[in-house]
Amino acid sequence: QVQLVESGGGLVQPGGSLRLSCAASGFPFSTYAMSWFRQAPGKERELVALITGGGTEFEYANFVKGRFTISRDNAENTVYLQMGNLKTEDTAVYYCHAEGDSGNFYLTYWGQGTQVTVSS
């Protein structure tokens, strides 16, 4: 079965750093684009960063450019989000997302999320 398991969330002070990990299984990881989304209380889920299957192309939300870096290790079926210079408004549940082509259908999978709290 498909699994996306996030880890690395927690409490951090403003200006601090945190690295999230997402361990994937049950699908052809290296052919799927991987993304991180986040959802804060009372707000809609929003894209944070995306990395293509080969790990050569990236997309970032404007509010994290220069602060966050997405990467992947296809040998380990893992995607990462390195977060630096964290701000209180980065507080949210962060979700790992996979997307790929089955032939005729575009498939998506979601992890359960990991809480990131930025507070002094």
C-alpha positions as a printed Julia matrix, in Angstrom:
120×3 Matrix{Float64}:
  0.0    0.0     0.0
  1.01   3.61   -0.55
  2.54   5.36    2.44
  3.87   8.86    2.99
  5.2    9.34    6.51
  6.33  12.8     7.61
  8.7   13.44   10.49
 10.84  16.22   11.93
  8.18  18.65   13.05
  8.18  20.29   16.44
  8.59  23.53   18.36
 11.26  26.01   17.26
 12.04  29.65   18.05
 11.73  32.43   15.45
 14.89  32.57   13.36
 15.6   28.91   13.97
 15.86  25.99   11.57
 14.12  22.67   11.14
 14.34  19.81    8.65
 11.27  17.8     7.69
 11.47  14.35    6.13
  8.92  12.32    4.19
  9.51   8.59    3.74
  7.61   7.14    0.78
  6.69   3.59   -0.22
  4.23   1.69   -2.41
  4.64   3.65   -5.65
  7.41   4.42   -8.19
  8.93   7.24   -6.18
 11.56   8.38   -8.69
  8.93   9.06  -11.38
  6.7   11.15   -9.09
  6.98  14.84   -8.37
  7.04  15.5    -4.63
  5.74  18.55   -2.82
  5.31  20.06    0.61
  2.06  21.82    1.48
  1.04  23.48    4.71
 -2.19  24.43    6.42
 -2.48  26.9     9.27
 -5.55  27.15   11.52
 -8.43  28.84    9.7
 -6.58  28.92    6.38
 -6.62  26.8     3.23
 -3.87  24.36    2.38
 -1.14  26.01    0.31
  1.85  24.86   -1.72
  5.23  25.43   -0.08
  7.67  23.75   -2.48
  7.82  21.18   -5.28
 10.59  19.04   -6.74
 10.36  17.01   -9.95
 11.09  13.28  -10.06
 14.67  13.71  -11.22
 15.35  16.38   -8.64
 16.49  18.97  -11.18
 13.58  21.41  -11.22
 11.94  23.26   -8.34
  9.06  25.53   -7.46
  8.75  27.59   -4.29
  6.05  29.77   -2.86
  7.14  33.4    -2.71
  6.83  33.49    1.07
  9.55  30.84    1.51
 12.0   31.71   -1.28
 15.49  32.11    0.11
 14.54  30.44    3.39
 13.39  26.89    2.52
 15.02  24.23    0.35
 13.36  21.09   -0.98
 15.45  18.05   -1.91
 15.05  14.33   -2.5
 17.04  11.12   -2.29
 15.55   8.67   -4.77
 17.76   5.84   -3.5
 16.11   6.24   -0.09
 12.6    7.16   -1.32
 12.71  10.27    0.83
 11.96  13.95    0.27
 13.15  16.7     2.6
 12.26  20.28    3.43
 15.05  22.28    5.03
 13.52  25.31    6.72
 15.61  28.26    7.89
 14.95  31.7     9.36
 11.58  30.46   10.56
  8.85  32.97   11.31
  5.79  32.7    13.53
  3.59  32.75   10.42
  5.26  29.5     9.29
  3.34  27.72   12.04
  1.18  25.07   10.35
  0.71  21.4     9.72
  3.08  20.43    6.91
  1.97  17.72    4.49
  3.98  15.59    2.09
  2.4   15.17   -1.36
  3.18  12.87   -4.3
  1.89  13.19   -7.85
  2.43  11.06  -10.92
  1.03   9.63  -14.14
 -0.51   6.12  -14.2
 -0.99   6.27  -17.98
 -4.48   7.72  -18.31
 -4.84   9.13  -14.79
 -2.9   11.64  -12.76
 -2.54  10.21   -9.26
 -1.96  12.05   -6.0
 -1.16  10.86   -2.48
 -1.04  12.69    0.84
  0.73  12.06    4.1
 -0.87  12.62    7.5
  1.12  15.77    8.23
  3.55  16.95   10.88
  3.05  19.96   13.14
  5.54  22.84   12.98
  5.17  25.5    15.66
  7.33  28.64   15.58
  7.06  30.53   18.84
  9.2   32.47   21.28
